[in-house]
Structures are given as C-alpha cells and as structure tokens.
Amino acid sequence: MIRVEGIHKHFGPLHVLRGITFEVPRGEALVIIGPSGSGKSTLLRCINLLVEPDEGKVFIDGVQVNRQDIRPEWARQQVGMVFQSFNLFTHLTVLENVALGPIRVKGVAREVAEEKAKQLLARVGLAAKALSYPAELSGGQQQRVAIARALAMDPKAILFDEPTSALDPEYIREVLDVMAALAQDGMTMVVVTHEMGFASNVAERILFMDAGVIVEEGRPEEIFGNPKHERTRAFVSKILR
Amino acid sequence: MAKSLEEQGRSRARIFDTLAGIALTVGAIVFVVDLFIGRTGFDFGYVGAEVPGFLAATQLTFYVTTLAYFGGMGIGFVVGWARTARTVPVGKILRDRTALLSEDTSRWEAGLETGRLVLWSGLKYYIRRIADGYVEIMRGTPVFVQIVFAWSVLLVNYPRLDRMELIAGIVALTANTGAYQGEIFRAGLQTVHSGQVEAARAIGLSRWGAMRHVVLPQALRLIIPPLTNEYIGLLKVSSLLVVIGIQELTGYGRSEAFRSFKVFEVFAMVTGIYLLITVPLSKVIQLIEMRYRIPGLGIQATGPESRV
C-alpha cells in the first residue's frame, strides 16, 4: 500500500533522513518509535509529501507520487494525516471541519458531505458535538474529530503523528480506542507514538528509528522483549521502565 | 456604619479631584471660546445656512478615502501575502540542487527540473523583495511628500489631465494605505498557526484553497479591527489633500474660512464632522471585536499609526 525507497531529506546542513526504505502492506498497522529528533515526523510528512524528499521514491498503491507529473495534492488525498496538535480549523464547527475536504477538494455536494460527516462523527462517538466549535471540546474530543476529518476523504491509509502526545492523560484512552477500532476494521495505518501499550497490542510491526535510519524492525514482542541492537535496547529500557 | 477616618479622607480627596478637574476643563473651554469668538459671538445662523456645502465636502472626503481604502486593500492583501513567503536566494538553490540530484535521473530531466525550480523560486524571491521595498518606502516617507510627488508627476507629464488633483490624491493615498494594510494582512496571515495550513494541505487543498478556506477566514477575523482603524487613519490623512487643492472637508473649510472670516464656526463644523465619523467608527470596531473573537487568538487593536 505504502512503499518508500531510499528516502533522504536535508534541512539545511541537517541530514534528517539517511536512506529510509520500508513497506506497509494493505491493512497493516505499523508503529514507528524512536527518540525525538530521529526523523519520525519528517518521514511521515515525506509519505504524504507535506515535506518533499530530496532523494528516493514514495509509492502509494503502486504509484510513485513524488514525480513532476503528479500533483502532491493528489497524493495527499490518498493518505490521511492526524497531527499531534489536532490542527482542527478553529473557525469552523466540528461538522464543517469534517465536511470541508469532501466539499472543497472532491466537489461532493454539501448535503451529501455533511450526512457522511455525521456518520463519521458517530463512529468516533461525537455525533452530539457536530455543531460545537473546536475550542469548546476537550483535547481527546478534538483528536477524535481530527480522525473523522481524515476518514472523510476515504483515504487508503492514515498517518498518525504522535496523536496522543499533546493530550492530558485522562483523554489518551478514548483516542487510542478509536485508533484500535480503525486498525480492527482493516485500515492501513502508520503511527508514530510513544504509547507502548498501543504499540504492543495493536501494531503488527514496529520500526525503531534513530538518527535518520531504521535501526531495527520486528514484531512488538521482539522489539520490546528481545531487541537485537544496543540502541534499541537502550531506548526500550528507558520508555518501558 | 461609620467609615474609618482614613476612608473619609480618601473619599473627600476624590471629590475634590473631580471638582477641580471639571473646573479646569470648563475654564479652559471658556478661555479658548472667548479667545476666538469673545467679541463676535458664535454665529449659529451661518452654520445652519452652510450645512449643505460642508456635507458635499464631506461626501468628497468619503469618496476619496473609500476608493483609496479598497484599492489599498487589494494591494495590501497581495503585498501582505508576498511578505509571508519564505524565500531562498537562487544561488543557494543551485548549490543545494547539484548535491541532491540522484544518479538515475537523466541529465535532460535534471536540467529541466533545476530550471523550473530556479525560475519559480527566483520569481518568488524577487516578488518578496519588491513587496518588502514597497512597504519600506511607503512607510518610511511622509505621506505629505507622497501626495505632492504624485501630483507633481501628473502636473508635469499630463498637464491637460481632467481632475488631475483628484486622481493624484487618490493614487497617493491608495499607494500609502496599501503598504500599511499590507503590514496588517501580513501580521494577520502570520498569526494563523502554521498547523492550520499543514492540516488544510493534508486533506488535499491546494495552496490557494488553504488560503481561501482556512487561513483567510481566520486572518480576516483577526484583522477587522486594525483594518477599520486604518480606515479612520486614512480618513484623517485625506485632510492633507488640501495641499494639492482638493476641496474635501478640510480644503473646503479653509476656503470657507477665508471667504466668510467665520473661522471658529467653520472649524467647529470641520472638526465636529471628523469626530462624528471617527468616534462612532471606533465604537463599531469594539463591537466587531467582541462579536468575532476566537477564544485565545487575537491581534491587539491599536490606534492608527501616525504617518504625517
């Protein structure tokens, strides 16, 4: 579903990604862990071309998307994204937030888009909040709306960039539950997270990144129970404590 | 309940302050009025008879201000947007680019790609610099000079132009307010969090789509107060057009004063009309500000910048 080959990214003198290659099959939930500054967020942004890789290829559903003849907007419609700080549109109601993409990008009729938005909000347990503004919601609720907004574009996969890191502890559960349900339904997901419970229960595979390279990959029980690399072991022991 | 001695003293002092303040203000007004019209008295008849003339002049003031304001808004939006662009000098792009080209792209493709990039970022770079320069020049020079300059240019090059003063005045004010409004737009656009753009782009909106559906609606809410302030400021600045002979409110007032010698009456009218426009407008700003406030976001509405 998603395949990246030899991705490199520089920010000025900083060599953030140093040749990343991996593949996510359809329906897999892949978790990426690693210390901050290891390039996880940049890697996610390279997949939907919010950041353009300097070198290497990004494939979505078998089509190379970082090419001159493909508009990056097209690639972004194929892959949804959920951000650490939610980034809901502050001037729109929850319903309008979810319906904006279908209406403005896909040209869906307003009534149709809003009807579907209501269904998606029900799916993340927020049907009652459709007419609220983002500022009136808790962090957990905002993040669930953000997930509904990503789903509204019927993406082939969704990227999660530390979706629970900005949340108060009491709201983390509800967001992770929605994500687990998505994974259950067979959504292809790439999740950058520090939630090790989620990683070990929901992820089929874990990538450990450090300093712009993938150091180790494997099933959760391998990465957490029996890491092979010294760096993985050091990181895992720090976060599992 | 008896007040403490200290409290009594304090409230007595407060009453004294208030009374002294009123006495001083009234005294000052009486003094000024007496200075101007002590011997002649205020001619209400003159004021009543001349109202239509002053209203026509007010109309011209509105006309000039409003035309310049909305013209300047167009310029301001473009300039403000251009000034939010992040640009890289062309030389640096070329240097980075050669290091990054992957080996399997053909030379022809690589050349084309590099050319496209250089053209686009070069264009962006120079548009940004031009916008910067425009704002610096307009805000760094007196609007008085700008008005005289525009007028002189027309006078020398198109001496037979119809309504030359009016055109020169509107052009000068438009260019001037364009720069000030550009700064307002820039601040508004930059205050909208970058995550909003990222989220808009992530659902597949184009650059312009993100601007139109996400950034602008938020930025406009933030900048309505400073933009309205700019209208007030511009209205006051339009009085400078007197220097090139436009008969707007101030110009008309000057002519009237010298014609009738009713200086105090004339300028009571002129200042009164300006106040009648500006004070309600600034109240409207406060209302708008309360009505459209997005919690946690906002640009401080400051008074219009002085530029004379």
Boltz contact constraints between the chains, C-beta under 6 A:
constraints:
  - contact:
      token1: [A, 54]
      token2: [B, 100]
      max_distance: 6.0
  - contact:
      token1: [A, 55]
      token2: [B, 102]
      max_distance: 6.0
  - contact:
      token1: [A, 73]
      token2: [B, 204]
      max_distance: 6.0
  - contact:
      token1: [A, 73]
      token2: [B, 206]
      max_distance: 6.0
  - contact:
      token1: [A, 76]
      token2: [B, 202]
      max_distance: 6.0
  - contact:
      token1: [A, 76]
      token2: [B, 204]
      max_distance: 6.0
  - contact:
      token1: [A, 77]
      token2: [B, 204]
      max_distance: 6.0
  - contact:
      token1: [A, 81]
      token2: [B, 202]
      max_distance: 6.0
  - contact:
      token1: [A, 85]
      token2: [B, 195]
      max_distance: 6.0
  - contact:
      token1: [A, 87]
      token2: [B, 195]
      max_distance: 6.0
  - contact:
      token1: [A, 87]
      token2: [B, 199]
      max_distance: 6.0
  - contact:
      token1: [A, 89]
      token2: [B, 214]
      max_distance: 6.0
  - contact:
      token1: [A, 90]
      token2: [B, 294]
      max_distance: 6.0
  - contact:
      token1: [A, 91]
      token2: [B, 217]
      max_distance: 6.0
  - contact:
      token1: [A, 91]
      token2: [B, 218]
      max_distance: 6.0
  - contact:
      token1: [A, 101]
      token2: [B, 203]
      max_distance: 6.0
  - contact:
      token1: [A, 104]
      token2: [B, 209]
      max_distance: 6.0
  - contact:
      token1: [A, 104]
      token2: [B, 213]
      max_distance: 6.0
  - contact:
      token1: [A, 105]
      token2: [B, 204]
      max_distance: 6.0
  - contact:
      token1: [A, 105]
      token2: [B, 205]
      max_distance: 6.0
  - contact:
      token1: [A, 135]
      token2: [B, 295]
      max_distance: 6.0
  - contact:
      token1: [A, 153]
      token2: [B, 203]
      max_distance: 6.0
